[in-house]
Amino acid sequence: MPFSTLLTAELASEFKNTRKILERLPDSQGEFRPHDKSMPLGKLAGHVAQLPSFMSIILTTPAYDFGKTKSPSLVFESAGQIAAAFDELATKAQSDLAGTSDEAFEEIWKLTYNDQPIFSGTRFHAYRLMGINHMIHHRAQLGVYLRLLNQPVPGLYGPSADDKMGF
């Protein structure tokens, strides 16, 4: 079975879970940060919402240099706005995944910053590590932000403490 086929269901599930978090973010808390070293909620939400575009970059280019290519940040206005932006980018990422051959997944993909190496490995590894796993990592941070703001945290792989399961 092709890698893209194996990854399609996983990506759909992770996108669904990510959207659950994004749609619960409180509109009025964009500047909230749990610690001085933490990213504000709005900036983190924008980053999470834009990660599907990075997945597309991994799937459709041989390399990416953060120092030479500037992507505009997605500004957090509301949970609905950020979730809609995520949906649009997620749709493209799913399409790009469907069009990626096994041979392309086995090619070397490189990430640099002003020509300084950050990552070099198979496109498959880059996609899993810097695409899916990266999104899951930051989504979990947003889950902590929700908890600290006394907002209900959605169940992702099963019920959360806020879900009612009849017991």
TORKOL-4160 file (C-alpha; in steps of 0.2 Angstrom, whole numbers, padded with zeros to 4 digits, m for minus):
167
<pt num="1" X="0000" Y="0000" Z="0000"/>
<pt num="2" X="0007" Y="0017" Z="m0004"/>
<pt num="3" X="0013" Y="0028" Z="0010"/>
<pt num="4" X="0001" Y="0042" Z="0005"/>
<pt num="5" X="m0014" Y="0030" Z="0007"/>
<pt num="6" X="m0007" Y="0024" Z="0024"/>
<pt num="7" X="m0005" Y="0042" Z="0030"/>
<pt num="8" X="m0022" Y="0048" Z="0024"/>
<pt num="9" X="m0033" Y="0042" Z="0038"/>
<pt num="10" X="m0020" Y="0047" Z="0051"/>
<pt num="11" X="m0019" Y="0065" Z="0044"/>
<pt num="12" X="m0038" Y="0066" Z="0043"/>
<pt num="13" X="m0039" Y="0061" Z="0061"/>
<pt num="14" X="m0026" Y="0073" Z="0067"/>
<pt num="15" X="m0033" Y="0087" Z="0057"/>
<pt num="16" X="m0050" Y="0083" Z="0065"/>
<pt num="17" X="m0043" Y="0084" Z="0083"/>
<pt num="18" X="m0033" Y="0100" Z="0079"/>
<pt num="19" X="m0049" Y="0108" Z="0073"/>
<pt num="20" X="m0058" Y="0103" Z="0089"/>
<pt num="21" X="m0044" Y="0113" Z="0099"/>
<pt num="22" X="m0044" Y="0128" Z="0088"/>
<pt num="23" X="m0063" Y="0130" Z="0088"/>
<pt num="24" X="m0063" Y="0130" Z="0107"/>
<pt num="25" X="m0051" Y="0145" Z="0109"/>
<pt num="26" X="m0058" Y="0159" Z="0118"/>
<pt num="27" X="m0059" Y="0174" Z="0106"/>
<pt num="28" X="m0054" Y="0187" Z="0120"/>
<pt num="29" X="m0039" Y="0178" Z="0126"/>
<pt num="30" X="m0027" Y="0180" Z="0111"/>
<pt num="31" X="m0013" Y="0188" Z="0122"/>
<pt num="32" X="m0014" Y="0175" Z="0136"/>
<pt num="33" X="0002" Y="0166" Z="0139"/>
<pt num="34" X="0005" Y="0154" Z="0154"/>
<pt num="35" X="0023" Y="0160" Z="0156"/>
<pt num="36" X="0034" Y="0174" Z="0150"/>
<pt num="37" X="0043" Y="0162" Z="0139"/>
<pt num="38" X="0027" Y="0155" Z="0131"/>
<pt num="39" X="0020" Y="0161" Z="0115"/>
<pt num="40" X="0004" Y="0171" Z="0117"/>
<pt num="41" X="m0012" Y="0160" Z="0113"/>
<pt num="42" X="m0016" Y="0170" Z="0097"/>
<pt num="43" X="0001" Y="0168" Z="0090"/>
<pt num="44" X="0002" Y="0149" Z="0094"/>
<pt num="45" X="m0015" Y="0147" Z="0087"/>
<pt num="46" X="m0010" Y="0155" Z="0071"/>
<pt num="47" X="0006" Y="0144" Z="0070"/>
<pt num="48" X="m0005" Y="0128" Z="0072"/>
<pt num="49" X="m0017" Y="0134" Z="0059"/>
<pt num="50" X="m0003" Y="0137" Z="0047"/>
<pt num="51" X="0006" Y="0120" Z="0050"/>
<pt num="52" X="m0004" Y="0111" Z="0036"/>
<pt num="53" X="0005" Y="0124" Z="0023"/>
<pt num="54" X="0022" Y="0118" Z="0030"/>
<pt num="55" X="0016" Y="0100" Z="0027"/>
<pt num="56" X="0012" Y="0105" Z="0009"/>
<pt num="57" X="0029" Y="0113" Z="0007"/>
<pt num="58" X="0038" Y="0097" Z="0013"/>
<pt num="59" X="0028" Y="0087" Z="0001"/>
<pt num="60" X="0030" Y="0098" Z="m0014"/>
<pt num="61" X="0048" Y="0105" Z="m0013"/>
<pt num="62" X="0065" Y="0098" Z="m0012"/>
<pt num="63" X="0070" Y="0110" Z="0002"/>
<pt num="64" X="0065" Y="0125" Z="0012"/>
<pt num="65" X="0076" Y="0139" Z="0019"/>
<pt num="66" X="0067" Y="0149" Z="0033"/>
<pt num="67" X="0080" Y="0163" Z="0032"/>
<pt num="68" X="0076" Y="0166" Z="0014"/>
<pt num="69" X="0057" Y="0164" Z="0013"/>
<pt num="70" X="0046" Y="0174" Z="0024"/>
<pt num="71" X="0028" Y="0168" Z="0026"/>
<pt num="72" X="0016" Y="0180" Z="0034"/>
<pt num="73" X="0009" Y="0175" Z="0051"/>
<pt num="74" X="m0009" Y="0172" Z="0053"/>
<pt num="75" X="m0016" Y="0184" Z="0065"/>
<pt num="76" X="m0028" Y="0178" Z="0077"/>
<pt num="77" X="m0045" Y="0187" Z="0077"/>
<pt num="78" X="m0057" Y="0173" Z="0083"/>
<pt num="79" X="m0058" Y="0154" Z="0085"/>
<pt num="80" X="m0070" Y="0154" Z="0070"/>
<pt num="81" X="m0058" Y="0163" Z="0059"/>
<pt num="82" X="m0043" Y="0153" Z="0064"/>
<pt num="83" X="m0052" Y="0137" Z="0061"/>
<pt num="84" X="m0058" Y="0142" Z="0044"/>
<pt num="85" X="m0040" Y="0147" Z="0039"/>
<pt num="86" X="m0034" Y="0130" Z="0046"/>
<pt num="87" X="m0048" Y="0121" Z="0036"/>
<pt num="88" X="m0042" Y="0129" Z="0019"/>
<pt num="89" X="m0024" Y="0124" Z="0022"/>
<pt num="90" X="m0028" Y="0107" Z="0028"/>
<pt num="91" X="m0038" Y="0103" Z="0012"/>
<pt num="92" X="m0023" Y="0108" Z="0002"/>
<pt num="93" X="m0011" Y="0097" Z="0013"/>
<pt num="94" X="m0023" Y="0082" Z="0010"/>
<pt num="95" X="m0023" Y="0085" Z="m0008"/>
<pt num="96" X="m0004" Y="0086" Z="m0008"/>
<pt num="97" X="m0002" Y="0070" Z="0002"/>
<pt num="98" X="m0013" Y="0061" Z="m0010"/>
<pt num="99" X="m0002" Y="0066" Z="m0025"/>
<pt num="100" X="0014" Y="0061" Z="m0016"/>
<pt num="101" X="0022" Y="0045" Z="m0023"/>
<pt num="102" X="0032" Y="0033" Z="m0013"/>
<pt num="103" X="0047" Y="0038" Z="m0023"/>
<pt num="104" X="0045" Y="0056" Z="m0018"/>
<pt num="105" X="0043" Y="0051" Z="0001"/>
<pt num="106" X="0060" Y="0042" Z="m0001"/>
<pt num="107" X="0069" Y="0057" Z="m0008"/>
<pt num="108" X="0080" Y="0068" Z="0004"/>
<pt num="109" X="0072" Y="0084" Z="0010"/>
<pt num="110" X="0082" Y="0098" Z="0018"/>
<pt num="111" X="0077" Y="0112" Z="0030"/>
<pt num="112" X="0089" Y="0126" Z="0032"/>
<pt num="113" X="0090" Y="0144" Z="0040"/>
<pt num="114" X="0101" Y="0155" Z="0029"/>
<pt num="115" X="0109" Y="0140" Z="0022"/>
<pt num="116" X="0113" Y="0133" Z="0039"/>
<pt num="117" X="0107" Y="0115" Z="0040"/>
<pt num="118" X="0093" Y="0111" Z="0052"/>
<pt num="119" X="0087" Y="0095" Z="0045"/>
<pt num="120" X="0091" Y="0083" Z="0031"/>
<pt num="121" X="0082" Y="0066" Z="0029"/>
<pt num="122" X="0069" Y="0058" Z="0019"/>
<pt num="123" X="0053" Y="0067" Z="0015"/>
<pt num="124" X="0043" Y="0054" Z="0024"/>
<pt num="125" X="0053" Y="0058" Z="0040"/>
<pt num="126" X="0052" Y="0077" Z="0038"/>
<pt num="127" X="0033" Y="0075" Z="0035"/>
<pt num="128" X="0030" Y="0065" Z="0050"/>
<pt num="129" X="0042" Y="0074" Z="0062"/>
<pt num="130" X="0040" Y="0092" Z="0056"/>
<pt num="131" X="0023" Y="0091" Z="0049"/>
<pt num="132" X="0011" Y="0079" Z="0059"/>
<pt num="133" X="0021" Y="0078" Z="0075"/>
<pt num="134" X="0025" Y="0096" Z="0076"/>
<pt num="135" X="0006" Y="0100" Z="0074"/>
<pt num="136" X="0002" Y="0088" Z="0088"/>
<pt num="137" X="0015" Y="0095" Z="0099"/>
<pt num="138" X="0008" Y="0113" Z="0098"/>
<pt num="139" X="m0010" Y="0107" Z="0098"/>
<pt num="140" X="m0006" Y="0100" Z="0115"/>
<pt num="141" X="0001" Y="0116" Z="0121"/>
<pt num="142" X="m0016" Y="0124" Z="0116"/>
<pt num="143" X="m0025" Y="0111" Z="0126"/>
<pt num="144" X="m0015" Y="0117" Z="0141"/>
<pt num="145" X="m0019" Y="0135" Z="0138"/>
<pt num="146" X="m0038" Y="0130" Z="0137"/>
<pt num="147" X="m0036" Y="0121" Z="0154"/>
<pt num="148" X="m0028" Y="0136" Z="0162"/>
<pt num="149" X="m0041" Y="0147" Z="0155"/>
<pt num="150" X="m0055" Y="0136" Z="0163"/>
<pt num="151" X="m0061" Y="0132" Z="0145"/>
<pt num="152" X="m0067" Y="0114" Z="0142"/>
<pt num="153" X="m0053" Y="0103" Z="0134"/>
<pt num="154" X="m0060" Y="0092" Z="0120"/>
<pt num="155" X="m0057" Y="0073" Z="0120"/>
<pt num="156" X="m0045" Y="0069" Z="0106"/>
<pt num="157" X="m0040" Y="0050" Z="0107"/>
<pt num="158" X="m0054" Y="0047" Z="0120"/>
<pt num="159" X="m0063" Y="0057" Z="0133"/>
<pt num="160" X="m0056" Y="0072" Z="0142"/>
<pt num="161" X="m0060" Y="0076" Z="0160"/>
<pt num="162" X="m0073" Y="0088" Z="0153"/>
<pt num="163" X="m0082" Y="0075" Z="0143"/>
<pt num="164" X="m0097" Y="0066" Z="0151"/>
<pt num="165" X="m0097" Y="0047" Z="0148"/>
<pt num="166" X="m0111" Y="0042" Z="0159"/>
<pt num="167" X="m0101" Y="0039" Z="0175"/>
